Amino acid sequence: GMATVAPGDADADGIPDYAYAGDVDGNMWKIDLDTLSTASVGYRLYQAKSGTTVQPITTTPEIVGHPLGGAVIVFGTGKYIEVVDNTNSTQQTVYGIWDKPGAVSGVTTAADRYNLQQQSFYSVTSTFDGATYTTSAANAVDWSDKLGWYLDLHVSGTNPSERVGYDPQMIGNVLNVPTIVPSSDICSSGGDSWDYLVSPLTGARPDYSAFSGVPKINVG
């Protein structure tokens, strides 16, 4: 099935011109709302894969204007809907795909994702006042050579993998990506969650301490 659609207003006239939506087969679709009366109204912008394994998309993408024109479509992969999902250990990822101005076809999905800039997490985490923090890379994106970026989420052997189960959202000029790592026990209310703040254009970490001064939230 298809996830919730995100409308895009390219000319700022208050009327959506495009819509983007993902599906459980890893496809991010672009629909041209200005040409609905024609035979061709859209195309697949990208198909998310880890190697040859499809990464399902079940949340709404964010649409962010690109400084060179067009838009970066940001979305995460992963599914937490069916009973079997709580034990799934497949690698999931956050993507930012550049929908270039005037494009009439999508971005090629390559096994090594050579056309996307990789961002990654550092292995070091820190704990302060009972909360755990991690840091990711801030690699620059060469837009003359790349068509977006990706950030692989955490996996841990055969344990349930981290995945995006809630909609990414813009907070000011940074992207908030909430993730979940479900408990493998379907009867348990446990599990973990991470809250990431990255640049929507490059996937890089902010150049300031994003969580500085944010109080810890105690649950339960």
C-alpha positions, 0 to 999 in steps of 0.5 A: 500500500501507499503511505500518506501523500505530501503535497508540494507547491512549486510556485507558491500560489497556494495550490499544490503542483506535485505530490510525493508518497512512498509505498511498502515496496520502497518506491517514492513516487512523484505525481504531477497534479498539473497534468492529471488529464494526460496519460503520464502523470508521474514517475518513480523518483527513487526506490529505496534498497539496502543492497538488493533488499527493498526498504519499505516506506510507511511515513510521509516525506518532507519536501525542502527547496533546493538552492539550485532549484527543484526540491530535496525529498526527505524520507525514512524507511522501515515498517512497524505495522504487522506482527512480524515487523517487531523481529525484522532486522533489515537495514533501514535508512534515511534518504534525501533525494534531489528532484531536479528542476525539469526532471522527467524521470527518477534517480537511479537506484544503485546497489552501492548508492554511488550517486548519493552522499553517505552520512554515517554515525560515529561509534561513540555515544555519550550519556548526560543526565540519564540521556544518551547522545550520538553524533553523525558525520557532516560530509559535504554534498557535491551537487555536480556529482551527487543526487542526494544523500543517505544515512543508514540507521543502526542494526544489531545482529539479529535484533530488531533494526532501527527504523523510521515509523513516524513522519520526519518533520522540519523544525526551523531549518533542521530536520527532525527524524524520530526512529524506533527500535521495537522490542522483539516481544510482541506483548512488551511495551518496551523498545527504544527510540532515537530523535535525530536532528540533521540538515535536510539538504545534506543529511549532515549534523548541525554545526551547533549542539542541537540538544543543548538546554533541552530538558530530559523527558521522563516517561513512566 
